[in-house]
Amino acid sequence: NSRSGLPPYDVERFVFVVQGTVTLTNVSDVNHELMVDSYAYLPPNSEHSISCDASATLVVFERRFVCPTHYID
């Protein structure tokens, strides 16, 4: 059994499942099963966890969120 921690403050996360199956749980306790070739984008400061009961291989990209400079509100 494995469970992820949260990324640091203001860090967005992209998860891609290469092998196995993982469960993504959001702040509302809604579970999403991610299988091979599935992915998830998690915006900065969104509470979530990623867990698995068996071996899984993920590619995880994390980066500090930067607001576009030419963003018009």
C-alpha positions as CSV (number, residue, x, y, z in Angstrom):
1,N,0.0,0.0,0.0
2,S,1.3,3.4,-1.0
3,R,-0.1,6.9,-0.5
4,S,1.2,10.2,-1.8
5,G,1.8,13.4,0.1
6,L,0.7,16.8,-1.0
7,P,3.1,18.9,-3.2
8,P,4.4,22.1,-1.6
9,Y,2.3,25.3,-1.5
10,D,1.5,26.8,-5.0
11,V,2.7,23.7,-6.9
12,E,0.6,22.2,-9.6
13,R,0.9,18.4,-10.3
14,F,0.4,16.3,-13.4
15,V,0.2,12.5,-13.0
16,F,0.4,9.9,-15.8
17,V,-0.1,6.2,-15.1
18,V,2.5,4.1,-17.0
19,Q,1.7,0.7,-15.3
20,G,-0.8,-0.5,-12.8
21,T,-3.8,1.3,-11.3
22,V,-4.0,4.1,-8.7
23,T,-6.8,5.8,-6.9
24,L,-7.0,9.6,-6.9
25,T,-9.1,11.0,-4.0
26,N,-10.1,14.7,-3.9
27,V,-11.0,16.9,-1.0
28,S,-14.6,15.8,-1.2
29,D,-13.6,12.2,-0.8
30,V,-14.6,11.3,-4.3
31,N,-12.4,8.5,-5.8
32,H,-11.3,8.3,-9.4
33,E,-9.6,5.2,-10.6
34,L,-6.7,5.9,-13.0
35,M,-5.5,3.0,-15.1
36,V,-2.7,2.7,-17.7
37,D,-2.5,5.7,-20.0
38,S,-4.8,7.7,-17.7
39,Y,-3.7,11.1,-16.4
40,A,-4.8,13.8,-14.0
41,Y,-4.0,17.5,-13.7
42,L,-4.2,18.8,-10.1
43,P,-4.2,22.6,-9.8
44,P,-2.0,24.3,-7.1
45,N,-3.3,24.0,-3.5
46,S,-5.9,21.4,-4.3
47,E,-6.1,18.8,-1.6
48,H,-5.9,15.3,-2.9
49,S,-4.2,11.9,-2.4
50,I,-3.0,9.2,-4.7
51,S,-2.9,5.7,-3.5
52,C,-2.5,2.1,-4.7
53,D,-2.8,-1.4,-3.3
54,A,-0.4,-3.0,-5.8
55,S,2.7,-2.0,-7.7
56,A,2.2,1.0,-10.1
57,T,4.5,3.2,-12.1
58,L,3.7,6.9,-12.5
59,V,5.3,9.8,-14.2
60,V,4.7,12.9,-12.1
61,F,5.5,16.5,-13.1
62,E,5.3,19.2,-10.4
63,R,6.1,22.9,-10.9
64,R,5.4,26.1,-9.1
65,F,2.4,27.8,-10.6
66,V,3.1,31.0,-12.5
67,C,0.3,33.2,-13.5
68,P,0.6,34.3,-17.2
69,T,1.9,37.8,-17.5
70,H,-0.6,38.8,-20.1
71,Y,-3.6,37.4,-18.3
72,I,-6.7,39.6,-18.6
73,D,-9.2,39.2,-15.8
